[in-house]
Amino acid sequence: MVDSLNKYINKHNLCTANQKLLVAVSGGVDSVVLLHLLVKSNYSVAIAHCNFKLRGTESEEDEKFVRKLAEKYQLPIYVKQCPANDYASRHKLTIQEAARNLRYRFFDELIKQKGFEKVAVAHHADDNLETFFINLFRGGGLQGLKGIPVQRGHYIRPLMFATREQIEQYALEYDLQWRNDSSNSSLKYLRNKIRHKLLPEIKKITGDFNTIFQSLDNLKEDALVLDTLLKNERSKHIKTQNGFLLSNPDKTPKGLPESLWFYYLLKEYGFTRYDTDKIFDAYQKKSTGKHFFSEQFELLINRGNLLIRKRKATAAARFLISAENTFISEPFKARIRVMSGNTINPTLFKNPGYGFFDMDKLSFPLILRKWRKGDRFKPYGLKGSKLVSDFFTDIKLSQFEKEKVWILESDGVIAWVVGYRTAEPFKVTKNTKTVFSVQLSD
């Protein structure tokens, strides 16, 4: 299996022997085997583990197990407490979405702070098959049905060649220990229903999944061909003008429905099929001035053309502040100081250009991001919480002023509506030993 892993890595150019790899290890058999294979292959690796606090003592035992693995292999380990229930409640997400967001945010932070070049995650062939059926049941197109990508950005999946059965056989052969996640047997999740109910029935008919795996590979190749051809076609319909991307979509390639052409024209800018159907409908109605937004781009219908530009300030824009920072220049300039709790001039607490926080109550790195609809915080001086949008209304901010506001966040909790109000949970008190100060500058 070591040879198969290295052939797969080389075939897909996933990483090189001298690159620093961060391995996501949950403690389950998949990630334990991936770690063992990479160590056995002499890759330079470190471990990352998220404790989502979802299964009580099980979660704590998972963390202890992964820490012992790091000791066994004498590897660096990075662990973060990521309470997924709290995060899901605050951001109105499912538990799975919350865990995914927290996990990848943690990995991205480690890449920036520690200089890792790739993050290896332990998805395998069976995961790919389950994802195919999930997307099939949800009405997915070719992009969804082609399954999990082998590589996306700095995330790589070196185990995609192996089945769950092969992984478990390898673990038994090398007498590897692992942790079982009790939630994997719960049938309340669609993935588990597919794994435990649907796939065994399919296997009774087909004997194995080899032909389905081949179909998934074929779908990936078909998607690659289609993307290549459409990229060439898109280049004929989009040009740069005055800092915008300009498209006149009237000349639909022969044989393509117009609404489908809109999707393939715009999907690389983050617009979903649902979005592009709405854009197509508005375009047909000649709705000049109509705006649409993806995560990173905005689109304007303007006199028969589509104007597209990168969003300058979006909810996706994030900047990190570590405890060691003394100055930041993005997204605004600010001076940062750490000082004793009894050295601050009390009059500065009322100055909106300063943010003072009890350092022991903060979790680093702090995150700066744009405010989002539904954000809620506990304003300094108030007992209860308030929607940030209601706070804006109270202080009579205009729409343009709202668009400029940044949020300082500590482990998912708002610590400061920057330039306006700090949050009660992080306030400086007479018992504060160390103050973390952020001073806005021109």
Secondary structure as UniProt FT lines:
FT   HELIX           2..11
FT   TURN            12..13
FT   TURN            17..18
FT   STRAND          20..24
FT   HELIX           29..40
FT   TURN            41..42
FT   STRAND          44..51
FT   HELIX           57..73
FT   STRAND          77..81
FT   HELIX           84..91
FT   HELIX           95..114
FT   STRAND          118..120
FT   HELIX           125..137
FT   TURN            138..139
FT   HELIX           142..145
FT   STRAND          151..152
FT   TURN            153..154
FT   STRAND          155..156
FT   TURN            158..161
FT   HELIX           164..173
FT   TURN            174..175
FT   HELIX           182..185
FT   TURN            187..188
FT   HELIX           190..193
FT   HELIX           194..198
FT   HELIX           199..206
FT   HELIX           210..235
FT   TURN            236..237
FT   STRAND          238..241
FT   TURN            242..243
FT   STRAND          244..247
FT   TURN            249..250
FT   TURN            254..255
FT   HELIX           258..266
FT   HELIX           267..269
FT   HELIX           273..284
FT   TURN            285..286
FT   TURN            288..289
FT   STRAND          291..293
FT   STRAND          297..302
FT   TURN            303..304
FT   STRAND          305..310
FT   TURN            315..316
FT   STRAND          318..321
FT   TURN            323..324
FT   STRAND          327..328
FT   STRAND          334..340
FT   TURN            341..342
FT   HELIX           346..350
FT   TURN            352..353
FT   STRAND          354..358
FT   HELIX           359..361
FT   STRAND          366..370
FT   TURN            373..374
FT   STRAND          376..377
FT   TURN            380..381
FT   STRAND          386..387
FT   HELIX           388..394
FT   TURN            395..396
FT   HELIX           399..403
FT   STRAND          406..410
FT   TURN            411..412
FT   STRAND          413..417
FT   TURN            418..420
FT   STRAND          421..423
FT   HELIX           424..426
FT   TURN            430..431
FT   STRAND          434..440
//
